[in-house]
Amino acid sequence: MTVPEIIQHSSNIGTAKIALDMPAQEMWDMFTTVGFGQQPKFGFPGAVAGRVRPYKSWRPIEQATMSYGQGISVSLIQLARAYMIFARDGDEIPLSFQKVDEPPVGQRVISEKTAREMRAMLETVASPTGTAPKAQVPGYRVGGKTGTAYKVVGGVYADAAQICRHLCRLRAGLQSAPYYRRDDR
């Protein structure tokens, strides 16, 4: 599979192979750069840091599973902030729940080219052949990433008890906003 196909079809195997080709520190550096495992700095009560263990203690299986979201915990606001990097052409800005007088200054996290390529790949997820074709909205460009977490029922993971998630970005003209949907099955 190509990288765009891995994203479009939500391939955990493909994602794990990519992760295992990376040095653990590089993966950890990206997690922490986008704010995973860090206490959010926007002054909102109850905001949590999530959990990313130090990379030096990772075993290959942990690095593989973290690449598709298991063995790591992040809040919805952290996840939306990470996706904002793609919408902002590779830079991130501080979040605020209060009105600011000056536009925030961005910090480059990935190149503009990489951000554009990721946006294109994320849009294939909402295509008719992606994992979230129902996320399409007429008149808007929609990109996102699906994920499924299994609930623990009676001490074991239950196939029939899943939490399905889709995080995407709606785009119309120059405006862009993250959108999140959670369906408990």
CNS distance restraints for C-alpha pairs under 8 A (distance, minus, plus):
assign (resid   1 and name CA) (resid   5 and name CA) 5.82 0.50 0.50
assign (resid   1 and name CA) (resid   6 and name CA) 6.25 0.50 0.50
assign (resid   1 and name CA) (resid  14 and name CA) 7.16 0.50 0.50
assign (resid   2 and name CA) (resid   6 and name CA) 6.21 0.50 0.50
assign (resid   3 and name CA) (resid   7 and name CA) 6.41 0.50 0.50
assign (resid   3 and name CA) (resid  14 and name CA) 7.74 0.50 0.50
assign (resid   4 and name CA) (resid   8 and name CA) 6.04 0.50 0.50
assign (resid   4 and name CA) (resid 121 and name CA) 5.32 0.50 0.50
assign (resid   5 and name CA) (resid   9 and name CA) 5.87 0.50 0.50
assign (resid   5 and name CA) (resid  10 and name CA) 7.98 0.50 0.50
assign (resid   6 and name CA) (resid  10 and name CA) 5.64 0.50 0.50
assign (resid   6 and name CA) (resid  11 and name CA) 4.96 0.50 0.50
assign (resid   6 and name CA) (resid  12 and name CA) 7.88 0.50 0.50
assign (resid   6 and name CA) (resid  14 and name CA) 5.66 0.50 0.50
assign (resid   6 and name CA) (resid  15 and name CA) 6.74 0.50 0.50
assign (resid   7 and name CA) (resid  11 and name CA) 6.74 0.50 0.50
assign (resid   7 and name CA) (resid 121 and name CA) 6.47 0.50 0.50
assign (resid   7 and name CA) (resid 122 and name CA) 6.87 0.50 0.50
assign (resid   7 and name CA) (resid 124 and name CA) 7.99 0.50 0.50
assign (resid   7 and name CA) (resid 125 and name CA) 6.99 0.50 0.50
assign (resid   7 and name CA) (resid 145 and name CA) 7.38 0.50 0.50
assign (resid   8 and name CA) (resid 121 and name CA) 6.68 0.50 0.50
assign (resid   8 and name CA) (resid 122 and name CA) 6.96 0.50 0.50
assign (resid   8 and name CA) (resid 124 and name CA) 5.41 0.50 0.50
assign (resid   8 and name CA) (resid 125 and name CA) 4.49 0.50 0.50
assign (resid   8 and name CA) (resid 129 and name CA) 7.91 0.50 0.50
assign (resid   8 and name CA) (resid 130 and name CA) 5.11 0.50 0.50
assign (resid   8 and name CA) (resid 131 and name CA) 6.60 0.50 0.50
assign (resid   9 and name CA) (resid 125 and name CA) 7.01 0.50 0.50
assign (resid   9 and name CA) (resid 130 and name CA) 5.76 0.50 0.50
assign (resid   9 and name CA) (resid 131 and name CA) 5.74 0.50 0.50
assign (resid  10 and name CA) (resid 131 and name CA) 7.00 0.50 0.50
assign (resid  10 and name CA) (resid 145 and name CA) 7.50 0.50 0.50
assign (resid  10 and name CA) (resid 146 and name CA) 6.87 0.50 0.50
assign (resid  10 and name CA) (resid 147 and name CA) 7.53 0.50 0.50
assign (resid  11 and name CA) (resid  15 and name CA) 6.19 0.50 0.50
assign (resid  12 and name CA) (resid  16 and name CA) 5.97 0.50 0.50
assign (resid  12 and name CA) (resid  67 and name CA) 7.98 0.50 0.50
assign (resid  12 and name CA) (resid  68 and name CA) 5.97 0.50 0.50
assign (resid  13 and name CA) (resid  17 and name CA) 6.22 0.50 0.50
assign (resid  14 and name CA) (resid  18 and name CA) 6.38 0.50 0.50
assign (resid  15 and name CA) (resid  19 and name CA) 6.24 0.50 0.50
assign (resid  15 and name CA) (resid  64 and name CA) 7.58 0.50 0.50
assign (resid  15 and name CA) (resid  67 and name CA) 6.10 0.50 0.50
assign (resid  15 and name CA) (resid  68 and name CA) 6.47 0.50 0.50
assign (resid  16 and name CA) (resid  20 and name CA) 6.11 0.50 0.50
assign (resid  16 and name CA) (resid  63 and name CA) 7.69 0.50 0.50
assign (resid  16 and name CA) (resid  64 and name CA) 4.38 0.50 0.50
assign (resid  16 and name CA) (resid  65 and name CA) 6.65 0.50 0.50
assign (resid  16 and name CA) (resid  67 and name CA) 5.89 0.50 0.50
assign (resid  16 and name CA) (resid  68 and name CA) 7.18 0.50 0.50
assign (resid  17 and name CA) (resid  21 and name CA) 6.42 0.50 0.50
assign (resid  17 and name CA) (resid  64 and name CA) 7.25 0.50 0.50
assign (resid  18 and name CA) (resid  22 and name CA) 6.82 0.50 0.50
assign (resid  19 and name CA) (resid  27 and name CA) 7.45 0.50 0.50
assign (resid  19 and name CA) (resid  63 and name CA) 6.71 0.50 0.50
assign (resid  19 and name CA) (resid  64 and name CA) 5.92 0.50 0.50
assign (resid  19 and name CA) (resid  67 and name CA) 6.02 0.50 0.50
assign (resid  20 and name CA) (resid  24 and name CA) 7.96 0.50 0.50
assign (resid  20 and name CA) (resid  60 and name CA) 6.92 0.50 0.50
assign (resid  20 and name CA) (resid  63 and name CA) 6.85 0.50 0.50
assign (resid  20 and name CA) (resid  64 and name CA) 6.22 0.50 0.50
assign (resid  22 and name CA) (resid  26 and name CA) 6.65 0.50 0.50
assign (resid  22 and name CA) (resid  27 and name CA) 6.79 0.50 0.50
assign (resid  23 and name CA) (resid  27 and name CA) 6.72 0.50 0.50
assign (resid  24 and name CA) (resid  28 and name CA) 6.19 0.50 0.50
assign (resid  24 and name CA) (resid  55 and name CA) 5.82 0.50 0.50
assign (resid  24 and name CA) (resid  56 and name CA) 7.67 0.50 0.50
assign (resid  24 and name CA) (resid  58 and name CA) 7.53 0.50 0.50
assign (resid  24 and name CA) (resid  63 and name CA) 7.02 0.50 0.50
assign (resid  25 and name CA) (resid  29 and name CA) 5.89 0.50 0.50
assign (resid  25 and name CA) (resid  55 and name CA) 5.82 0.50 0.50
assign (resid  25 and name CA) (resid  56 and name CA) 7.67 0.50 0.50
assign (resid  26 and name CA) (resid  30 and name CA) 6.37 0.50 0.50
assign (resid  27 and name CA) (resid  31 and name CA) 6.34 0.50 0.50
assign (resid  28 and name CA) (resid  32 and name CA) 6.20 0.50 0.50
assign (resid  28 and name CA) (resid  52 and name CA) 7.92 0.50 0.50
assign (resid  28 and name CA) (resid  54 and name CA) 7.55 0.50 0.50
assign (resid  28 and name CA) (resid  55 and name CA) 6.01 0.50 0.50
assign (resid  29 and name CA) (resid  33 and name CA) 5.92 0.50 0.50
assign (resid  30 and name CA) (resid  34 and name CA) 6.28 0.50 0.50
assign (resid  31 and name CA) (resid  35 and name CA) 6.48 0.50 0.50
assign (resid  31 and name CA) (resid  36 and name CA) 5.20 0.50 0.50
assign (resid  31 and name CA) (resid  37 and name CA) 7.60 0.50 0.50
assign (resid  31 and name CA) (resid  52 and name CA) 7.84 0.50 0.50
assign (resid  32 and name CA) (resid  36 and name CA) 5.06 0.50 0.50
assign (resid  32 and name CA) (resid  37 and name CA) 6.33 0.50 0.50
assign (resid  32 and name CA) (resid  38 and name CA) 6.71 0.50 0.50
assign (resid  33 and name CA) (resid 109 and name CA) 7.51 0.50 0.50
assign (resid  34 and name CA) (resid  78 and name CA) 7.82 0.50 0.50
assign (resid  34 and name CA) (resid  81 and name CA) 7.40 0.50 0.50
assign (resid  34 and name CA) (resid  82 and name CA) 5.47 0.50 0.50
assign (resid  34 and name CA) (resid  92 and name CA) 7.96 0.50 0.50
assign (resid  34 and name CA) (resid 109 and name CA) 7.93 0.50 0.50
assign (resid  35 and name CA) (resid  39 and name CA) 7.67 0.50 0.50
assign (resid  35 and name CA) (resid  40 and name CA) 7.19 0.50 0.50
assign (resid  35 and name CA) (resid  78 and name CA) 6.48 0.50 0.50
assign (resid  35 and name CA) (resid  82 and name CA) 7.57 0.50 0.50
assign (resid  36 and name CA) (resid  49 and name CA) 6.93 0.50 0.50
assign (resid  36 and name CA) (resid  50 and name CA) 6.58 0.50 0.50
assign (resid  36 and name CA) (resid  51 and name CA) 7.15 0.50 0.50
assign (resid  36 and name CA) (resid  52 and name CA) 6.74 0.50 0.50
assign (resid  36 and name CA) (resid  73 and name CA) 7.95 0.50 0.50
assign (resid  36 and name CA) (resid  74 and name CA) 6.10 0.50 0.50
assign (resid  36 and name CA) (resid  78 and name CA) 6.53 0.50 0.50
assign (resid  37 and name CA) (resid  49 and name CA) 4.95 0.50 0.50
assign (resid  37 and name CA) (resid  50 and name CA) 4.90 0.50 0.50
assign (resid  37 and name CA) (resid  51 and name CA) 4.67 0.50 0.50
assign (resid  37 and name CA) (resid  52 and name CA) 4.95 0.50 0.50
assign (resid  37 and name CA) (resid  53 and name CA) 8.00 0.50 0.50
assign (resid  37 and name CA) (resid  73 and name CA) 7.75 0.50 0.50
assign (resid  37 and name CA) (resid  74 and name CA) 7.09 0.50 0.50
assign (resid  38 and name CA) (resid  49 and name CA) 4.70 0.50 0.50
assign (resid  38 and name CA) (resid  50 and name CA) 7.07 0.50 0.50
assign (resid  39 and name CA) (resid  47 and name CA) 7.29 0.50 0.50
assign (resid  39 and name CA) (resid  48 and name CA) 5.88 0.50 0.50
assign (resid  39 and name CA) (resid  49 and name CA) 4.06 0.50 0.50
assign (resid  39 and name CA) (resid  50 and name CA) 7.75 0.50 0.50
assign (resid  40 and name CA) (resid  47 and name CA) 6.35 0.50 0.50
assign (resid  40 and name CA) (resid  48 and name CA) 6.77 0.50 0.50
assign (resid  40 and name CA) (resid  49 and name CA) 6.28 0.50 0.50
assign (resid  40 and name CA) (resid  78 and name CA) 7.75 0.50 0.50
assign (resid  41 and name CA) (resid  94 and name CA) 7.86 0.50 0.50
assign (resid  41 and name CA) (resid  95 and name CA) 7.64 0.50 0.50
assign (resid  42 and name CA) (resid  94 and name CA) 7.55 0.50 0.50
assign (resid  42 and name CA) (resid  95 and name CA) 5.80 0.50 0.50
assign (resid  42 and name CA) (resid  96 and name CA) 5.21 0.50 0.50
assign (resid  42 and name CA) (resid  97 and name CA) 6.98 0.50 0.50
assign (resid  43 and name CA) (resid  96 and name CA) 7.77 0.50 0.50
assign (resid  44 and name CA) (resid  97 and name CA) 7.55 0.50 0.50
assign (resid  48 and name CA) (resid  75 and name CA) 6.98 0.50 0.50
assign (resid  49 and name CA) (resid  74 and name CA) 7.13 0.50 0.50
assign (resid  49 and name CA) (resid  75 and name CA) 7.58 0.50 0.50
assign (resid  50 and name CA) (resid  72 and name CA) 7.61 0.50 0.50
assign (resid  50 and name CA) (resid  73 and name CA) 4.92 0.50 0.50
assign (resid  50 and name CA) (resid  74 and name CA) 4.55 0.50 0.50
assign (resid  50 and name CA) (resid  75 and name CA) 6.32 0.50 0.50
assign (resid  51 and name CA) (resid  72 and name CA) 5.62 0.50 0.50
assign (resid  51 and name CA) (resid  73 and name CA) 4.94 0.50 0.50
assign (resid  51 and name CA) (resid  74 and name CA) 6.63 0.50 0.50
assign (resid  52 and name CA) (resid  71 and name CA) 7.93 0.50 0.50
assign (resid  52 and name CA) (resid  72 and name CA) 5.43 0.50 0.50
assign (resid  52 and name CA) (resid  73 and name CA) 6.91 0.50 0.50
assign (resid  53 and name CA) (resid  57 and name CA) 7.39 0.50 0.50
assign (resid  53 and name CA) (resid  58 and name CA) 7.66 0.50 0.50
assign (resid  53 and name CA) (resid  72 and name CA) 7.78 0.50 0.50
assign (resid  54 and name CA) (resid  58 and name CA) 7.26 0.50 0.50
assign (resid  58 and name CA) (resid  62 and name CA) 5.81 0.50 0.50
assign (resid  58 and name CA) (resid  63 and name CA) 6.19 0.50 0.50
assign (resid  59 and name CA) (resid  63 and name CA) 6.39 0.50 0.50
assign (resid  60 and name CA) (resid  64 and name CA) 6.15 0.50 0.50
assign (resid  61 and name CA) (resid  65 and name CA) 6.19 0.50 0.50
assign (resid  62 and name CA) (resid  66 and name CA) 5.97 0.50 0.50
assign (resid  62 and name CA) (resid  71 and name CA) 6.77 0.50 0.50
assign (resid  63 and name CA) (resid  67 and name CA) 6.40 0.50 0.50
assign (resid  64 and name CA) (resid  68 and name CA) 7.42 0.50 0.50
assign (resid  65 and name CA) (resid  69 and name CA) 6.51 0.50 0.50
assign (resid  65 and name CA) (resid  70 and name CA) 5.24 0.50 0.50
assign (resid  65 and name CA) (resid  71 and name CA) 6.50 0.50 0.50
assign (resid  66 and name CA) (resid  70 and name CA) 4.90 0.50 0.50
assign (resid  66 and name CA) (resid  71 and name CA) 5.36 0.50 0.50
assign (resid  66 and name CA) (resid  72 and name CA) 5.91 0.50 0.50
assign (resid  69 and name CA) (resid  73 and name CA) 7.65 0.50 0.50
assign (resid  74 and name CA) (resid  78 and name CA) 6.07 0.50 0.50
assign (resid  74 and name CA) (resid  79 and name CA) 6.61 0.50 0.50
assign (resid  75 and name CA) (resid  79 and name CA) 6.34 0.50 0.50
assign (resid  76 and name CA) (resid  80 and name CA) 6.12 0.50 0.50
assign (resid  77 and name CA) (resid  81 and name CA) 6.04 0.50 0.50
assign (resid  78 and name CA) (resid  82 and name CA) 6.21 0.50 0.50
assign (resid  79 and name CA) (resid  83 and name CA) 6.39 0.50 0.50
assign (resid  80 and name CA) (resid  84 and name CA) 6.18 0.50 0.50
assign (resid  80 and name CA) (resid 167 and name CA) 7.68 0.50 0.50
assign (resid  80 and name CA) (resid 178 and name CA) 6.32 0.50 0.50
assign (resid  81 and name CA) (resid  85 and name CA) 7.04 0.50 0.50
assign (resid  81 and name CA) (resid  92 and name CA) 7.77 0.50 0.50
assign (resid  81 and name CA) (resid  95 and name CA) 7.86 0.50 0.50
assign (resid  82 and name CA) (resid  86 and name CA) 7.88 0.50 0.50
assign (resid  83 and name CA) (resid  87 and name CA) 6.92 0.50 0.50
assign (resid  83 and name CA) (resid 178 and name CA) 7.63 0.50 0.50
assign (resid  84 and name CA) (resid  88 and name CA) 6.07 0.50 0.50
assign (resid  84 and name CA) (resid  92 and name CA) 6.88 0.50 0.50
assign (resid  84 and name CA) (resid 178 and name CA) 7.33 0.50 0.50
assign (resid  85 and name CA) (resid  89 and name CA) 6.39 0.50 0.50
assign (resid  85 and name CA) (resid  90 and name CA) 4.90 0.50 0.50
assign (resid  85 and name CA) (resid  91 and name CA) 5.28 0.50 0.50
assign (resid  85 and name CA) (resid  92 and name CA) 5.27 0.50 0.50
assign (resid  85 and name CA) (resid 109 and name CA) 7.41 0.50 0.50
assign (resid  85 and name CA) (resid 110 and name CA) 7.88 0.50 0.50
assign (resid  85 and name CA) (resid 115 and name CA) 7.23 0.50 0.50
assign (resid  86 and name CA) (resid  90 and name CA) 5.55 0.50 0.50
assign (resid  86 and name CA) (resid  91 and name CA) 7.82 0.50 0.50
assign (resid  86 and name CA) (resid 115 and name CA) 4.66 0.50 0.50
assign (resid  86 and name CA) (resid 116 and name CA) 6.99 0.50 0.50
assign (resid  86 and name CA) (resid 118 and name CA) 6.69 0.50 0.50
assign (resid  86 and name CA) (resid 119 and name CA) 6.15 0.50 0.50
assign (resid  87 and name CA) (resid 115 and name CA) 7.40 0.50 0.50
assign (resid  87 and name CA) (resid 119 and name CA) 7.32 0.50 0.50
assign (resid  87 and name CA) (resid 169 and name CA) 7.71 0.50 0.50
assign (resid  87 and name CA) (resid 176 and name CA) 6.93 0.50 0.50
assign (resid  88 and name CA) (resid  92 and name CA) 6.99 0.50 0.50
assign (resid  88 and name CA) (resid 115 and name CA) 7.88 0.50 0.50
assign (resid  89 and name CA) (resid 111 and name CA) 7.30 0.50 0.50
assign (resid  89 and name CA) (resid 112 and name CA) 4.73 0.50 0.50
assign (resid  89 and name CA) (resid 113 and name CA) 7.73 0.50 0.50
assign (resid  89 and name CA) (resid 115 and name CA) 5.16 0.50 0.50
assign (resid  89 and name CA) (resid 116 and name CA) 6.56 0.50 0.50
assign (resid  90 and name CA) (resid 108 and name CA) 5.89 0.50 0.50
assign (resid  90 and name CA) (resid 109 and name CA) 5.62 0.50 0.50
assign (resid  90 and name CA) (resid 110 and name CA) 4.65 0.50 0.50
assign (resid  90 and name CA) (resid 111 and name CA) 5.38 0.50 0.50
assign (resid  90 and name CA) (resid 112 and name CA) 5.15 0.50 0.50
assign (resid  90 and name CA) (resid 114 and name CA) 7.34 0.50 0.50
assign (resid  90 and name CA) (resid 115 and name CA) 5.18 0.50 0.50
assign (resid  91 and name CA) (resid 106 and name CA) 5.51 0.50 0.50
assign (resid  91 and name CA) (resid 107 and name CA) 5.07 0.50 0.50
assign (resid  91 and name CA) (resid 108 and name CA) 4.13 0.50 0.50
assign (resid  91 and name CA) (resid 109 and name CA) 5.25 0.50 0.50
assign (resid  91 and name CA) (resid 110 and name CA) 6.73 0.50 0.50
assign (resid  92 and name CA) (resid 106 and name CA) 5.16 0.50 0.50
assign (resid  92 and name CA) (resid 107 and name CA) 5.36 0.50 0.50
assign (resid  92 and name CA) (resid 108 and name CA) 6.56 0.50 0.50
assign (resid  92 and name CA) (resid 109 and name CA) 6.79 0.50 0.50
assign (resid  93 and name CA) (resid 104 and name CA) 6.12 0.50 0.50
assign (resid  93 and name CA) (resid 105 and name CA) 6.21 0.50 0.50
assign (resid  93 and name CA) (resid 106 and name CA) 4.57 0.50 0.50
assign (resid  93 and name CA) (resid 107 and name CA) 6.49 0.50 0.50
assign (resid  94 and name CA) (resid 104 and name CA) 6.79 0.50 0.50
assign (resid  94 and name CA) (resid 105 and name CA) 7.98 0.50 0.50
assign (resid  94 and name CA) (resid 106 and name CA) 7.67 0.50 0.50
assign (resid  96 and name CA) (resid 100 and name CA) 7.82 0.50 0.50
assign (resid 110 and name CA) (resid 114 and name CA) 6.42 0.50 0.50
assign (resid 110 and name CA) (resid 115 and name CA) 6.72 0.50 0.50
assign (resid 111 and name CA) (resid 115 and name CA) 6.32 0.50 0.50
assign (resid 112 and name CA) (resid 116 and name CA) 6.17 0.50 0.50
assign (resid 113 and name CA) (resid 117 and name CA) 6.20 0.50 0.50
assign (resid 114 and name CA) (resid 118 and name CA) 6.09 0.50 0.50
assign (resid 115 and name CA) (resid 119 and name CA) 6.16 0.50 0.50
assign (resid 116 and name CA) (resid 120 and name CA) 6.30 0.50 0.50
assign (resid 117 and name CA) (resid 121 and name CA) 6.29 0.50 0.50
assign (resid 118 and name CA) (resid 122 and name CA) 6.00 0.50 0.50
assign (resid 119 and name CA) (resid 123 and name CA) 6.16 0.50 0.50
assign (resid 119 and name CA) (resid 143 and name CA) 6.58 0.50 0.50
assign (resid 120 and name CA) (resid 124 and name CA) 6.71 0.50 0.50
assign (resid 120 and name CA) (resid 143 and name CA) 7.60 0.50 0.50
assign (resid 121 and name CA) (resid 125 and name CA) 7.15 0.50 0.50
assign (resid 121 and name CA) (resid 143 and name CA) 7.76 0.50 0.50
assign (resid 122 and name CA) (resid 126 and name CA) 7.50 0.50 0.50
assign (resid 122 and name CA) (resid 143 and name CA) 4.47 0.50 0.50
assign (resid 122 and name CA) (resid 144 and name CA) 4.89 0.50 0.50
assign (resid 122 and name CA) (resid 145 and name CA) 6.33 0.50 0.50
assign (resid 122 and name CA) (resid 168 and name CA) 7.93 0.50 0.50
assign (resid 123 and name CA) (resid 127 and name CA) 6.70 0.50 0.50
assign (resid 123 and name CA) (resid 141 and name CA) 7.23 0.50 0.50
assign (resid 123 and name CA) (resid 142 and name CA) 5.64 0.50 0.50
assign (resid 123 and name CA) (resid 143 and name CA) 3.69 0.50 0.50
assign (resid 123 and name CA) (resid 144 and name CA) 6.33 0.50 0.50
assign (resid 124 and name CA) (resid 129 and name CA) 7.61 0.50 0.50
assign (resid 124 and name CA) (resid 130 and name CA) 5.81 0.50 0.50
assign (resid 124 and name CA) (resid 143 and name CA) 6.94 0.50 0.50
assign (resid 125 and name CA) (resid 129 and name CA) 7.60 0.50 0.50
assign (resid 125 and name CA) (resid 130 and name CA) 4.23 0.50 0.50
assign (resid 125 and name CA) (resid 131 and name CA) 5.49 0.50 0.50
assign (resid 125 and name CA) (resid 132 and name CA) 5.72 0.50 0.50
assign (resid 125 and name CA) (resid 133 and name CA) 7.12 0.50 0.50
assign (resid 125 and name CA) (resid 143 and name CA) 6.48 0.50 0.50
assign (resid 125 and name CA) (resid 144 and name CA) 6.10 0.50 0.50
assign (resid 125 and name CA) (resid 145 and name CA) 6.33 0.50 0.50
assign (resid 125 and name CA) (resid 146 and name CA) 7.67 0.50 0.50
assign (resid 126 and name CA) (resid 130 and name CA) 5.57 0.50 0.50
assign (resid 126 and name CA) (resid 131 and name CA) 6.75 0.50 0.50
assign (resid 126 and name CA) (resid 132 and name CA) 4.75 0.50 0.50
assign (resid 126 and name CA) (resid 133 and name CA) 4.55 0.50 0.50
assign (resid 126 and name CA) (resid 134 and name CA) 7.01 0.50 0.50
assign (resid 126 and name CA) (resid 135 and name CA) 5.60 0.50 0.50
assign (resid 126 and name CA) (resid 136 and name CA) 5.77 0.50 0.50
assign (resid 126 and name CA) (resid 142 and name CA) 6.43 0.50 0.50
assign (resid 126 and name CA) (resid 143 and name CA) 6.05 0.50 0.50
assign (resid 126 and name CA) (resid 144 and name CA) 6.80 0.50 0.50
assign (resid 127 and name CA) (resid 131 and name CA) 7.93 0.50 0.50
assign (resid 127 and name CA) (resid 132 and name CA) 7.10 0.50 0.50
assign (resid 127 and name CA) (resid 133 and name CA) 5.14 0.50 0.50
assign (resid 127 and name CA) (resid 136 and name CA) 7.19 0.50 0.50
assign (resid 128 and name CA) (resid 132 and name CA) 7.84 0.50 0.50
assign (resid 128 and name CA) (resid 133 and name CA) 4.87 0.50 0.50
assign (resid 129 and name CA) (resid 133 and name CA) 6.95 0.50 0.50
assign (resid 131 and name CA) (resid 146 and name CA) 6.78 0.50 0.50
assign (resid 132 and name CA) (resid 136 and name CA) 7.94 0.50 0.50
assign (resid 132 and name CA) (resid 146 and name CA) 6.90 0.50 0.50
assign (resid 132 and name CA) (resid 166 and name CA) 7.70 0.50 0.50
assign (resid 135 and name CA) (resid 142 and name CA) 7.22 0.50 0.50
assign (resid 136 and name CA) (resid 140 and name CA) 7.76 0.50 0.50
assign (resid 136 and name CA) (resid 141 and name CA) 7.75 0.50 0.50
assign (resid 136 and name CA) (resid 142 and name CA) 6.13 0.50 0.50
assign (resid 137 and name CA) (resid 141 and name CA) 7.41 0.50 0.50
assign (resid 137 and name CA) (resid 142 and name CA) 6.98 0.50 0.50
assign (resid 139 and name CA) (resid 172 and name CA) 7.29 0.50 0.50
assign (resid 140 and name CA) (resid 170 and name CA) 6.23 0.50 0.50
assign (resid 140 and name CA) (resid 171 and name CA) 5.47 0.50 0.50
assign (resid 140 and name CA) (resid 172 and name CA) 5.24 0.50 0.50
assign (resid 141 and name CA) (resid 169 and name CA) 7.91 0.50 0.50
assign (resid 141 and name CA) (resid 170 and name CA) 5.85 0.50 0.50
assign (resid 141 and name CA) (resid 171 and name CA) 5.01 0.50 0.50
assign (resid 141 and name CA) (resid 172 and name CA) 6.60 0.50 0.50
assign (resid 142 and name CA) (resid 168 and name CA) 6.51 0.50 0.50
assign (resid 142 and name CA) (resid 169 and name CA) 5.54 0.50 0.50
assign (resid 142 and name CA) (resid 170 and name CA) 4.78 0.50 0.50
assign (resid 142 and name CA) (resid 171 and name CA) 6.35 0.50 0.50
assign (resid 143 and name CA) (resid 168 and name CA) 5.06 0.50 0.50
assign (resid 143 and name CA) (resid 169 and name CA) 5.22 0.50 0.50
assign (resid 143 and name CA) (resid 170 and name CA) 6.88 0.50 0.50
assign (resid 144 and name CA) (resid 166 and name CA) 6.59 0.50 0.50
assign (resid 144 and name CA) (resid 167 and name CA) 5.19 0.50 0.50
assign (resid 144 and name CA) (resid 168 and name CA) 3.53 0.50 0.50
assign (resid 144 and name CA) (resid 169 and name CA) 6.09 0.50 0.50
assign (resid 145 and name CA) (resid 166 and name CA) 5.75 0.50 0.50
assign (resid 145 and name CA) (resid 167 and name CA) 5.61 0.50 0.50
assign (resid 145 and name CA) (resid 168 and name CA) 6.38 0.50 0.50
assign (resid 146 and name CA) (resid 164 and name CA) 7.43 0.50 0.50
assign (resid 146 and name CA) (resid 165 and name CA) 5.66 0.50 0.50
assign (resid 146 and name CA) (resid 166 and name CA) 4.43 0.50 0.50
assign (resid 146 and name CA) (resid 167 and name CA) 6.60 0.50 0.50
assign (resid 147 and name CA) (resid 164 and name CA) 5.99 0.50 0.50
assign (resid 147 and name CA) (resid 165 and name CA) 5.23 0.50 0.50
assign (resid 147 and name CA) (resid 166 and name CA) 6.44 0.50 0.50
assign (resid 148 and name CA) (resid 162 and name CA) 6.61 0.50 0.50
assign (resid 148 and name CA) (resid 163 and name CA) 5.77 0.50 0.50
assign (resid 148 and name CA) (resid 164 and name CA) 4.57 0.50 0.50
assign (resid 148 and name CA) (resid 165 and name CA) 6.14 0.50 0.50
assign (resid 149 and name CA) (resid 162 and name CA) 5.78 0.50 0.50
assign (resid 149 and name CA) (resid 163 and name CA) 5.25 0.50 0.50
assign (resid 149 and name CA) (resid 164 and name CA) 6.53 0.50 0.50
assign (resid 150 and name CA) (resid 157 and name CA) 5.89 0.50 0.50
assign (resid 150 and name CA) (resid 158 and name CA) 6.31 0.50 0.50
assign (resid 150 and name CA) (resid 159 and name CA) 6.59 0.50 0.50
assign (resid 150 and name CA) (resid 161 and name CA) 6.19 0.50 0.50
assign (resid 150 and name CA) (resid 162 and name CA) 4.57 0.50 0.50
assign (resid 150 and name CA) (resid 163 and name CA) 6.30 0.50 0.50
assign (resid 151 and name CA) (resid 157 and name CA) 5.70 0.50 0.50
assign (resid 151 and name CA) (resid 158 and name CA) 6.04 0.50 0.50
assign (resid 151 and name CA) (resid 161 and name CA) 5.52 0.50 0.50
assign (resid 151 and name CA) (resid 162 and name CA) 5.66 0.50 0.50
assign (resid 151 and name CA) (resid 163 and name CA) 7.08 0.50 0.50
assign (resid 152 and name CA) (resid 156 and name CA) 5.16 0.50 0.50
assign (resid 152 and name CA) (resid 157 and name CA) 4.47 0.50 0.50
assign (resid 152 and name CA) (resid 158 and name CA) 6.10 0.50 0.50
assign (resid 152 and name CA) (resid 161 and name CA) 7.92 0.50 0.50
assign (resid 153 and name CA) (resid 157 and name CA) 6.10 0.50 0.50
assign (resid 153 and name CA) (resid 158 and name CA) 5.94 0.50 0.50
assign (resid 153 and name CA) (resid 161 and name CA) 7.80 0.50 0.50
assign (resid 158 and name CA) (resid 162 and name CA) 7.43 0.50 0.50
assign (resid 160 and name CA) (resid 185 and name CA) 7.39 0.50 0.50
assign (resid 161 and name CA) (resid 184 and name CA) 7.79 0.50 0.50
assign (resid 161 and name CA) (resid 185 and name CA) 5.89 0.50 0.50
assign (resid 162 and name CA) (resid 184 and name CA) 6.36 0.50 0.50
assign (resid 162 and name CA) (resid 185 and name CA) 5.48 0.50 0.50
assign (resid 163 and name CA) (resid 182 and name CA) 6.98 0.50 0.50
assign (resid 163 and name CA) (resid 183 and name CA) 6.01 0.50 0.50
assign (resid 163 and name CA) (resid 184 and name CA) 4.75 0.50 0.50
assign (resid 163 and name CA) (resid 185 and name CA) 6.19 0.50 0.50
assign (resid 164 and name CA) (resid 182 and name CA) 5.95 0.50 0.50
assign (resid 164 and name CA) (resid 183 and name CA) 5.34 0.50 0.50
assign (resid 164 and name CA) (resid 184 and name CA) 6.44 0.50 0.50
assign (resid 164 and name CA) (resid 185 and name CA) 7.50 0.50 0.50
assign (resid 165 and name CA) (resid 180 and name CA) 7.49 0.50 0.50
assign (resid 165 and name CA) (resid 181 and name CA) 5.91 0.50 0.50
assign (resid 165 and name CA) (resid 182 and name CA) 4.78 0.50 0.50
assign (resid 165 and name CA) (resid 183 and name CA) 6.51 0.50 0.50
assign (resid 166 and name CA) (resid 180 and name CA) 5.91 0.50 0.50
assign (resid 166 and name CA) (resid 181 and name CA) 5.43 0.50 0.50
assign (resid 166 and name CA) (resid 182 and name CA) 6.71 0.50 0.50
assign (resid 167 and name CA) (resid 178 and name CA) 7.24 0.50 0.50
assign (resid 167 and name CA) (resid 179 and name CA) 5.89 0.50 0.50
assign (resid 167 and name CA) (resid 180 and name CA) 4.55 0.50 0.50
assign (resid 167 and name CA) (resid 181 and name CA) 6.55 0.50 0.50
assign (resid 168 and name CA) (resid 178 and name CA) 5.81 0.50 0.50
assign (resid 168 and name CA) (resid 179 and name CA) 5.25 0.50 0.50
assign (resid 168 and name CA) (resid 180 and name CA) 6.32 0.50 0.50
assign (resid 169 and name CA) (resid 176 and name CA) 6.63 0.50 0.50
assign (resid 169 and name CA) (resid 177 and name CA) 5.62 0.50 0.50
assign (resid 169 and name CA) (resid 178 and name CA) 4.45 0.50 0.50
assign (resid 169 and name CA) (resid 179 and name CA) 5.70 0.50 0.50
assign (resid 170 and name CA) (resid 176 and name CA) 5.72 0.50 0.50
assign (resid 170 and name CA) (resid 177 and name CA) 5.63 0.50 0.50
assign (resid 170 and name CA) (resid 178 and name CA) 6.47 0.50 0.50
assign (resid 170 and name CA) (resid 179 and name CA) 6.91 0.50 0.50
assign (resid 171 and name CA) (resid 175 and name CA) 5.92 0.50 0.50
assign (resid 171 and name CA) (resid 176 and name CA) 4.58 0.50 0.50
assign (resid 171 and name CA) (resid 177 and name CA) 6.86 0.50 0.50
assign (resid 172 and name CA) (resid 176 and name CA) 6.67 0.50 0.50
